[in-house]
Amino acid sequence: NEHGALRERCQPQSSSETTVQTCLILDDYQNAALGLAEWTRLADQVAVSSITDHVADQDALVSKIDRAEILVIMRERTPFPEALLKRLPRLKLLVTSGMRNLAIDVAAARARGITVCGTESSPTPPTELTWALILGLARHLPLENRNLRDGGPWQTTIGTDLAGATLGILGLGKIGTRVAGIGRAFGMRSIAWSPNLDDARAAAAGVERAESREALLEGSDVVTIHLVLGDRTRGLLGEAELRRMRPGAILVNTS
């Protein structure tokens, strides 16, 4: 759990000053962050609170956070470019869930004396969520569950077998490799593609390397995305790419 890692990684260094620092947690959209770590251990040094709504307008955001010395942010939900960092003169520590956050201008933060750090993160939750979504779609669980609870017709669809089907993985990193392992347990053939994937890495993960993104889309019954957003992946799947997919194919994006 990324939030749980904050318990070990976000305690400020001891200080002779008695002033209590202000820490704000941004984008706590599930209103869960305050219950996922022992924040009370910091009570004599840091006053912690969370903001549950996303604030997209920069002026409105600054008005909410400009008094904080510490900010904890949820991955890339709120970008921190140089223009925003310049408007936060009190900010000294910026903590992001996960060790990689391309939405932070780290160089600009460093120039202003702001420490940027990240928490540990686990590939297990997104891997399990990926398979929950695949199975739910293959067996039409949302529709059948809703029909049953609403008093509608029972078992109106026929599920799709995964055994013998082809699993296409866009991005064979920590998460994609684990997704492929579970696919083997279902008896699926796995193929993968990413801009830098080579045959050796694919073979080490027990999958075949697709020659291209297009070949993967055309040859897969299930496609799952595990790529970091960047210049080479922005707009990864548009209308032309979706038209290459097989009729009835499943597309899951937990990236």
VOGU-3710 file (C-alpha; in Angstrom, 3 decimals, decimal comma):
1> nehgalrerc> 0,000/0,000/0,000  1,603/3,250/-1,107  0,019/5,268/1,701  1,215/2,795/4,317  4,799/3,359/3,255  4,476/6,959/4,448  4,676/5,622/7,978  8,335/4,755/7,528  9,487/7,249/4,941  7,952/10,646/5,763
11> qpqsssettv> 8,984/11,459/9,305  10,826/14,804/9,321  14,223/15,089/10,897  14,329/16,126/14,519  14,589/19,843/15,080  15,290/22,083/18,044  12,497/24,374/16,899  9,154/23,958/18,619  7,094/25,427/15,780  4,552/22,925/14,482
21> qtclilddyq> 4,836/22,451/10,723  1,795/22,205/8,466  1,423/19,118/6,280  -1,337/18,814/3,689  -2,243/15,628/1,811  -3,597/16,440/-1,636  -6,144/14,509/-3,706  -7,220/12,247/-0,851  -10,314/11,497/-2,932  -11,226/8,409/-0,881
31> naalglaewt> -10,808/10,292/2,408  -8,583/7,452/3,537  -5,036/8,790/3,930  -5,370/9,891/7,562  -6,345/6,359/8,565  -3,532/4,608/6,690  -0,568/5,772/8,755  0,202/6,607/12,394  0,172/10,357/11,863  -0,319/10,929/15,611
41> rladqvavss> 3,340/10,064/16,093  4,111/13,413/14,456  1,541/15,446/16,368  4,047/17,444/18,397  5,954/18,438/15,250  3,515/18,345/12,337  -0,175/19,197/11,951  -1,508/16,866/9,243  -4,753/17,301/7,314  -6,031/16,220/3,918
51> itdhvadqda> -7,815/17,793/0,966  -10,322/15,387/-0,524  -11,329/17,323/-3,655  -9,094/17,815/-6,680  -8,187/21,471/-7,225  -7,279/21,993/-10,873  -7,131/25,810/-10,953  -3,672/26,962/-9,902  -4,839/30,133/-8,148  -7,378/28,168/-6,117
61> lvskidraei> -4,764/25,543/-5,333  -2,239/28,095/-4,109  -4,835/29,633/-1,812  -5,318/26,217/-0,184  -1,710/25,084/0,172  0,544/28,170/0,341  0,771/28,000/4,149  2,072/24,427/4,186  5,709/23,501/4,750  5,046/19,877/3,743
71> lvimrertpf> 2,877/18,479/0,955  2,037/14,832/0,315  0,684/14,235/-3,179  -0,953/11,281/-4,901  1,231/10,452/-7,891  0,565/12,664/-10,920  -2,931/13,863/-10,004  -1,707/17,393/-9,250  1,329/18,522/-11,284  4,012/20,617/-9,608
81> peallkrlpr> 5,727/22,623/-12,377  8,162/25,453/-11,717  5,395/28,071/-12,014  3,528/26,516/-9,090  6,611/25,891/-6,954  7,550/29,577/-7,235  4,268/30,483/-5,565  4,895/28,278/-2,527  7,676/30,057/-0,575  7,007/28,109/2,641
91> lkllvtsgmr> 7,243/24,665/1,033  10,242/22,636/2,231  9,247/18,988/1,665  7,261/17,459/-1,229  6,409/13,766/-0,846  4,877/11,726/-3,657  3,303/8,305/-3,388  5,601/6,069/-5,431  9,233/6,678/-6,302  8,588/8,124/-9,766
101> nlaidvaaar> 6,499/11,185/-10,538  7,026/12,888/-13,891  4,604/15,670/-12,932  7,128/17,227/-10,525  9,789/19,638/-11,777  12,479/18,202/-9,545  15,185/20,587/-10,789  13,027/23,628/-9,995  12,260/22,220/-6,557  15,929/21,608/-5,862
111> argitvcgte> 16,779/25,150/-6,921  14,322/26,460/-4,332  15,647/24,222/-1,560  12,613/21,921/-1,588  13,320/18,288/-0,797  11,449/15,846/-3,046  11,076/12,244/-1,984  8,796/9,281/-2,640  7,332/6,372/-0,773  7,695/2,720/-1,520
121> ssptpptelt> 5,001/1,207/-3,716  3,867/-2,334/-4,371  2,999/-3,864/-7,761  0,588/-6,257/-6,065  -2,567/-4,053/-5,855  -2,592/-2,998/-9,542  -1,793/-6,560/-10,617  -4,725/-7,948/-8,651  -7,007/-5,138/-9,824  -6,061/-5,884/-13,432
131> walilglarh> -7,182/-9,474/-13,064  -10,342/-8,508/-11,190  -11,277/-6,327/-14,163  -10,355/-8,953/-16,756  -12,383/-11,646/-15,021  -15,282/-9,296/-14,392  -15,454/-8,402/-18,078  -14,902/-11,935/-19,356  -17,749/-13,268/-17,196  -19,981/-10,161/-17,428
141> lplenrnlrd> -20,052/-9,909/-13,639  -21,116/-6,229/-13,344  -24,113/-6,727/-15,635  -25,211/-10,041/-14,117  -24,774/-8,758/-10,565  -26,811/-5,622/-11,332  -29,580/-7,651/-13,005  -29,845/-9,991/-10,027  -29,921/-7,193/-7,443  -32,469/-5,187/-9,426
151> ggpwqttigt> -34,799/-8,169/-9,796  -34,134/-8,472/-13,503  -33,497/-11,560/-15,628  -30,923/-14,037/-14,353  -27,939/-15,148/-16,427  -28,554/-13,304/-19,653  -24,986/-13,620/-20,968  -22,437/-16,333/-21,691  -18,940/-15,827/-20,350  -15,698/-16,015/-22,292
161> dlagatlgil> -13,060/-18,639/-21,501  -9,571/-17,303/-20,901  -7,789/-20,643/-21,291  -6,237/-20,755/-24,749  -6,791/-17,034/-25,353  -4,004/-14,541/-26,049  -3,116/-11,925/-23,442  -1,508/-8,785/-24,862  0,522/-6,720/-22,398  1,498/-3,152/-23,255
171> glgkigtrva> 4,418/-2,522/-20,907  6,361/-5,437/-19,443  7,646/-3,881/-16,236  7,098/-5,000/-12,639  3,330/-5,018/-12,978  3,142/-6,342/-16,533  5,456/-9,234/-15,695  3,253/-10,258/-12,766  0,136/-9,991/-14,912  1,777/-12,348/-17,419
181> gigrafgmrs> 2,514/-14,876/-14,672  -1,135/-15,017/-13,668  -2,099/-15,332/-17,334  -0,015/-18,512/-17,535  -1,943/-19,917/-14,572  -5,135/-19,443/-16,615  -3,568/-21,227/-19,574  -3,220/-18,108/-21,677  -0,566/-17,308/-24,256  1,053/-13,970/-23,454
191> iawspnldda> 2,591/-11,460/-25,853  4,031/-8,076/-24,915  5,167/-4,821/-26,484  6,745/-1,616/-25,279  9,062/0,869/-27,013  12,218/-0,623/-25,448  11,265/-4,283/-25,024  13,683/-6,824/-26,493  13,461/-10,585/-27,012  15,677/-11,424/-24,028
201> raaaagvera> 13,527/-9,489/-21,539  10,365/-10,939/-22,979  11,704/-14,492/-22,791  12,820/-13,951/-19,182  9,222/-13,049/-18,317  7,879/-16,091/-20,152  6,169/-14,108/-22,914  6,620/-13,516/-26,632  7,633/-10,089/-27,907  5,162/-8,626/-30,383
211> esreallegs> 6,792/-7,009/-33,401  4,728/-3,855/-32,964  1,924/-2,302/-30,974  -0,357/-2,894/-33,936  0,556/-6,590/-34,102  -0,220/-6,964/-30,410  -3,627/-5,319/-30,781  -4,523/-7,460/-33,772  -3,437/-10,706/-32,123  -4,823/-10,360/-28,587
221> dvvtihlvlg> -8,104/-11,392/-27,006  -7,303/-9,379/-23,872  -5,168/-6,215/-23,874  -3,903/-4,699/-20,644  -1,913/-1,448/-20,365  1,004/-0,975/-17,962  2,986/1,915/-19,430  4,121/5,182/-17,863  2,624/8,306/-19,417  5,218/10,150/-21,485
231> drtrgllgea> 5,886/11,639/-24,898  6,037/8,191/-26,515  2,912/6,834/-24,823  0,571/9,825/-24,793  -2,392/9,036/-27,055  -1,325/5,389/-27,075  -4,686/4,037/-28,234  -6,833/6,151/-30,492  -9,646/5,212/-32,831  -7,313/3,733/-35,455
241> elrrmrpgai> -5,627/1,485/-32,888  -8,910/0,379/-31,320  -10,198/-0,635/-34,750  -7,286/-3,067/-35,005  -8,526/-5,030/-32,002  -10,516/-8,212/-32,437  -14,313/-7,936/-32,178  -15,268/-8,717/-28,594  -11,732/-8,229/-27,259  -11,254/-6,941/-23,703
251> lvnts> -9,275/-3,765/-22,971  -8,141/-2,986/-19,423  -6,208/0,120/-18,397  -4,876/0,263/-14,838  -1,801/2,246/-15,914
//
